[in-house]
Amino acid sequence: MKVLALNGSARAGKGLTARLLAALTRGLEQGGAAVTVREVARLKVAPCVACLKCMLKTPGVCAQNDDMQLLYPELQAADLLVLAAPVYTDNMSAQLKAVIDRCISCMQPFLARGPDGRVRHPLNWSMPAGMLLLSTCSFPEPATFAPLIATFRQQAANFHSASLGELCLPGSLALQMRPQRLAGHLNLLARAGGHLARQEPIPLPLLLAINRPPLSLDEYWEICQDYEAACRQRLGG
Ligand SMILES: Cc1cc2nc3c(=O)[nH]c(=O)nc-3n(C[C@H](O)[C@H](O)[C@H](O)COP(=O)(O)O)c2cc1C
């Protein structure tokens, strides 16, 4: 099985997203999948300019010549697309959103009804059959992910892809100050990767365990005292 993982963090390999993705990738590879990780912040991908040439002039082919030309064949070859999408202002980062918008070149201009009765575009070429969301955010509440999850599910449906689940770990602000607190979740992510590589659904108890915040609210607040002190120091007292 081929997996394309897009890390949407502006900090590329230095953020928490990269650590979570490395754990998932470890499990995927141990399960036999071939994984390509792309750090979107290192690519040059311009926003869609809505010229609609991909729909009406050169079907399936985007007119812009940038690093999407590297990603298109990888998207077309992958069976699973992992969106490693940290929360930026309640949704995915602009870098990752630009990539997703540019994927509308897979769509024909025509309209059809999807299996849920909603209007969709038929496809020029297929996006990966499955999509998975992996995310983190600095605030501690799982509810922070709600708009991103809704966006992700709708994107998967519009690309005619199955959404295989959402793996969302809140509290990155504190977790980055206590990275050892992540160890259990990293192991769980690797286990999830093993299931995905074997083309099995992630078992519900595992899905629930991954989505259980690694830190309680009390622990989060306690660690954030140190964070605030560090901020004040950097600001000069
Ligand atoms: C522009 C920007 C907007 C953000 N917006 C939110 C937000 O709305 N909610 C939240 O909990 N965290 C927010 N964050 C924090 C990130 O989700 C958090 O720092 C996460 O760890 C970033 O991923 P990374 O560690 O891989 O870089 C934001 C960060 C940035 C840079």
PDBQT file of the ligand as one rigid body, heavy atoms in Angstrom, charges set to zero:
ROOT
HETATM    1  C1  LIG A 301      -1.230  30.963  12.924  1.00  0.00    +0.000 C 
HETATM    2  C2  LIG A 301      -1.530  29.996  14.037  1.00  0.00    +0.000 A 
HETATM    3  C3  LIG A 301      -2.825  29.813  14.450  1.00  0.00    +0.000 A 
HETATM    4  C4  LIG A 301      -3.132  28.913  15.471  1.00  0.00    +0.000 A 
HETATM    5  N1  LIG A 301      -4.434  28.759  15.856  1.00  0.00    +0.000 NA
HETATM    6  C5  LIG A 301      -4.740  27.883  16.839  1.00  0.00    +0.000 A 
HETATM    7  C6  LIG A 301      -6.104  27.715  17.267  1.00  0.00    +0.000 A 
HETATM    8  O1  LIG A 301      -7.020  28.297  16.713  1.00  0.00    +0.000 OA
HETATM    9  N2  LIG A 301      -6.336  26.854  18.290  1.00  0.00    +0.000 N 
HETATM   10  C7  LIG A 301      -5.330  26.166  18.922  1.00  0.00    +0.000 A 
HETATM   11  O2  LIG A 301      -5.611  25.409  19.850  1.00  0.00    +0.000 OA
HETATM   12  N3  LIG A 301      -4.027  26.290  18.509  1.00  0.00    +0.000 NA
HETATM   13  C8  LIG A 301      -3.725  27.132  17.494  1.00  0.00    +0.000 A 
HETATM   14  N4  LIG A 301      -2.415  27.274  17.090  1.00  0.00    +0.000 N 
HETATM   15  C9  LIG A 301      -1.362  26.478  17.741  1.00  0.00    +0.000 C 
HETATM   16  C10 LIG A 301      -0.939  25.261  16.927  1.00  0.00    +0.000 C 
HETATM   17  O3  LIG A 301      -2.014  24.411  16.634  1.00  0.00    +0.000 OA
HETATM   18  C11 LIG A 301       0.117  24.489  17.722  1.00  0.00    +0.000 C 
HETATM   19  O4  LIG A 301       1.208  25.321  18.002  1.00  0.00    +0.000 OA
HETATM   20  C12 LIG A 301       0.593  23.245  17.031  1.00  0.00    +0.000 C 
HETATM   21  O5  LIG A 301       1.497  22.567  17.901  1.00  0.00    +0.000 OA
HETATM   22  C13 LIG A 301       1.308  23.592  15.733  1.00  0.00    +0.000 C 
HETATM   23  O6  LIG A 301       1.792  22.439  15.119  1.00  0.00    +0.000 OA
HETATM   24  P1  LIG A 301       3.379  22.169  15.097  1.00  0.00    +0.000 P 
HETATM   25  O7  LIG A 301       3.800  21.975  16.513  1.00  0.00    +0.000 OA
HETATM   26  O8  LIG A 301       3.538  20.937  14.279  1.00  0.00    +0.000 OA
HETATM   27  O9  LIG A 301       4.029  23.354  14.452  1.00  0.00    +0.000 OA
HETATM   28  C14 LIG A 301      -2.089  28.178  16.082  1.00  0.00    +0.000 A 
HETATM   29  C15 LIG A 301      -0.766  28.361  15.644  1.00  0.00    +0.000 A 
HETATM   30  C16 LIG A 301      -0.482  29.251  14.638  1.00  0.00    +0.000 A 
HETATM   31  C17 LIG A 301       0.951  29.435  14.193  1.00  0.00    +0.000 C 
ENDROOT
TORSDOF 0
